[in-house]
Amino acid sequence: MRAEERQKRILALARQEGRVVVTVAAADLGVAAETIRRDLGELERKGHVRRTHGGAYPVESAGFETGLEQRVTLHVEAKRRIAAEAVKLLDGAETVFVDEGYTPQLLAAMLPTDRPLTVVTASLPTAAAIADSENTTVLLLGGRVRHRTLATVGSWACAMLSGFVIDLAFLGANGISREHGLTTPDPVVADVKAKALEVSRRRIFIGHHGKFGASSFCRFADVSDFEAIVTDNGLSSAEAGRYARMGLHVIRA
């Protein structure tokens, strides 16, 4: 099997499973682990994957994006830890924007219910999960619903956001890097995230360590737009230090 064909199969596996493990791919393709590592290095150079210890994660791009059904099965415990740490940064916020995605959905379920709180979100699953709390007012942004993430996008969502002044925004991304900032594959999703960032006094990034160093198609924010980053302990202390030197509070759950 030629290297190009093998790399296509590795990338397809990564996108299907949410990650690729070197030893498993080597056994499946009948090649040495070192061959898979070289292939992953080439795929990373092309921007298709992000390498981690023992494997790699696919980078989401204009041509590929994971759906919510995949996100609810990947790195669940790490995402729970991230959400739990991020909620601690709520302080006295009375109005909160909660982004689309599974980690923000977990965070929303952990928001306090013993005091009045207004939650603005584009995510249908998030809105449904917290709407039964008597002390929580949920404002669901209008617009077209993306089938992949069950979140609203478009001019209606952005227009609704433009009428708010929000205390705190919890935002995710498909990729975050010191060079390219925060990115996502779809321009309409980027528009909603950028508008939420614009109307919020405080901004906190929440996301799995596999997002770091990756860049997608549409940039919607600079790293410096955020006061804090909450991720899991898979992010190296050296890399966390680089973000901290940019003025951010970095928490590794």
VENDA-V62809 format. One record per residue. N is the residue number from 1. SS is DSSP state (A for helix, B for strand, O for the rest). PSI is psi in whole degrees, 0 to 359 (NA if undefined). Layout:
N_SS_PSI + N_SS_PSI
//
This chain:
1_O_129 + 2_O_156 + 3_A_320 + 4_A_316 + 5_A_319 + 6_A_318 + 7_A_324 + 8_A_320 + 9_A_321 + 10_A_316 + 11_A_318 + 12_A_319 + 13_A_315 + 14_A_318 + 15_A_328 + 16_A_318 + 17_A_345 + 18_O_349 + 19_O_167 + 20_B_135 + 21_B_129 + 22_A_309 + 23_A_322 + 24_A_315 + 25_A_321 + 26_A_316 + 27_A_318 + 28_A_322 + 29_A_355 + 30_O_36 + 31_O_171 + 32_O_153 + 33_A_324 + 34_A_327 + 35_A_317 + 36_A_320 + 37_A_319 + 38_A_319 + 39_A_318 + 40_A_324 + 41_A_320 + 42_A_319 + 43_A_324 + 44_A_320 + 45_A_326 + 46_O_356 + 47_O_16 + 48_O_331 + 49_B_165 + 50_B_117 + 51_B_144 + 52_B_177 + 53_O_117 + 54_O_4 + 55_B_214 + 56_B_158 + 57_B_146 + 58_B_143 + 59_O_128 + 60_O_139 + 61_B_185 + 62_O_334 + 63_O_356 + 64_B_132 + 65_O_134 + 66_O_151 + 67_O_170 + 68_A_327 + 69_A_332 + 70_A_320 + 71_A_330 + 72_O_356 + 73_O_350 + 74_O_132 + 75_O_39 + 76_A_314 + 77_A_320 + 78_A_320 + 79_A_324 + 80_A_319 + 81_A_320 + 82_A_312 + 83_A_318 + 84_A_322 + 85_A_321 + 86_A_322 + 87_A_330 + 88_O_343 + 89_O_6 + 90_O_322 + 91_O_229 + 92_O_18 + 93_O_134 + 94_O_338 + 95_B_133 + 96_B_134 + 97_B_128 + 98_B_119 + 99_O_169 + 100_O_164 + 101_O_165 + 102_A_320 + 103_A_313 + 104_A_326 + 105_A_319 + 106_A_319 + 107_A_315 + 108_A_322 + 109_A_343 + 110_A_358 + 111_O_148 + 112_O_143 + 113_O_7 + 114_O_8 + 115_O_158 + 116_O_135 + 117_B_135 + 118_B_124 + 119_B_125 + 120_B_131 + 121_B_155 + 122_O_355 + 123_B_120 + 124_A_315 + 125_A_322 + 126_A_314 + 127_A_317 + 128_A_327 + 129_A_333 + 130_A_1 + 131_O_344 + 132_O_2 + 133_O_127 + 134_O_328 + 135_O_357 + 136_B_123 + 137_B_123 + 138_B_124 + 139_B_112 + 140_B_122 + 141_O_142 + 142_O_172 + 143_O_188 + 144_B_139 + 145_B_122 + 146_B_126 + 147_O_331 + 148_O_323 + 149_O_355 + 150_O_46 + 151_B_150 + 152_B_146 + 153_B_172 + 154_O_183 + 155_A_327 + 156_A_317 + 157_A_316 + 158_A_322 + 159_A_321 + 160_A_316 + 161_A_324 + 162_A_343 + 163_O_2 + 164_O_157 + 165_O_111 + 166_B_138 + 167_B_315 + 168_B_134 + 169_B_128 + 170_B_112 + 171_B_144 + 172_O_182 + 173_O_162 + 174_O_340 + 175_B_147 + 176_B_130 + 177_B_153 + 178_O_334 + 179_O_314 + 180_O_357 + 181_B_213 + 182_B_133 + 183_B_161 + 184_B_155 + 185_O_330 + 186_O_127 + 187_A_324 + 188_A_329 + 189_A_318 + 190_A_322 + 191_A_316 + 192_A_316 + 193_A_317 + 194_A_321 + 195_A_320 + 196_A_319 + 197_A_316 + 198_A_322 + 199_A_3 + 200_B_138 + 201_B_321 + 202_B_147 + 203_B_132 + 204_B_129 + 205_B_133 + 206_B_131 + 207_O_154 + 208_O_151 + 209_A_339 + 210_A_346 + 211_A_338 + 212_B_136 + 213_O_352 + 214_O_152 + 215_O_139 + 216_O_202 + 217_O_317 + 218_B_120 + 219_B_132 + 220_B_353 + 221_B_157 + 222_O_153 + 223_A_323 + 224_A_352 + 225_A_349 + 226_O_149 + 227_O_335 + 228_B_155 + 229_B_130 + 230_B_117 + 231_B_192 + 232_O_175 + 233_O_5 + 234_O_341 + 235_O_127 + 236_O_153 + 237_A_327 + 238_A_316 + 239_A_321 + 240_A_321 + 241_A_325 + 242_A_320 + 243_A_324 + 244_A_324 + 245_O_347 + 246_O_2 + 247_O_8 + 248_O_148 + 249_B_118 + 250_B_123 + 251_B_126 + 252_B_106 + 253_O_NA
//
